[in-house]
């Protein structure tokens, strides 16, 4: 397996950068992910970091050196990140849970598989054309998809998300794949700080015309300029399949042993084993503890 990867993250006009991204790989499989901690909830940077750490830990456990079922892995690992956030909030008695969106892709053999929850996106570009893009879990995207089938009334905030990791309800996770990759195909994963101010057409054009080492920083700078003083965090990761460009991080895994694992994502998470999944009863207890804490806080505020 050979790929090139280039990534940039900037905090824009926000107080801190709550985005996190990284990748892990073995000889025969690679995991790439971007998470965007959500404002309006506590510790967004913790939420995004926990989501990525959990996925990386499970990837290291399960990929020996292949994943038996990449789609199942994406579903389980993203759900496990959600469960870890519920546990984190319950153990600390937080009145609200840290929350994050996530988009992740597995490259294995010559196939791509991806999953997302929220509005962090994946783009797949080949020969100058946009072949695939994830659809945000927002009322805006839902309205655009269904307007010709079921008329929808205008929402107060059409960009409001109806699912994410860390919410009291079970997260909605959309998956896709397998998708047959060709040499030179380019994947781009990003937070909404990019696509919120840069159009899909511009993203596709830049990713097609420039090397990924040139396209990624240029797209990030365009997003920062277009977003102005209040620009959101902007995080972008691009992968070019089966190439090794001089201006990007070229990775060839063919010489790696079966047990070798490499990652730019810190593997340990919150002082316990991230590979241990919570059962349904533990999840329900965590949700109840969080909701009880919210009610207690609301009662105090009314006094």
Secondary structure by P-SEA (a helix, b strand, c coil): ccccccccccccccccccccccccccccbbbbbbbbbbccccaaaaaaaaaaaaaaaaaaaccccccccaaaaaaaaaaaaaaaaaaaaaaacccbbbbbcbbbbbbcccbbbbccccccbbbbbccccccbbbbcccaaaaaaaccccccccccccccccccccccccbbbbbbbccccccccbbbbbbcccccccccaaaaaaaaacccaaaaaaaaaaaaaaaacccccbbbbbbbbcccccccccccccccccccccccccccccccccccccccaaaaaaaaaaaaaaaaaaaaaaac
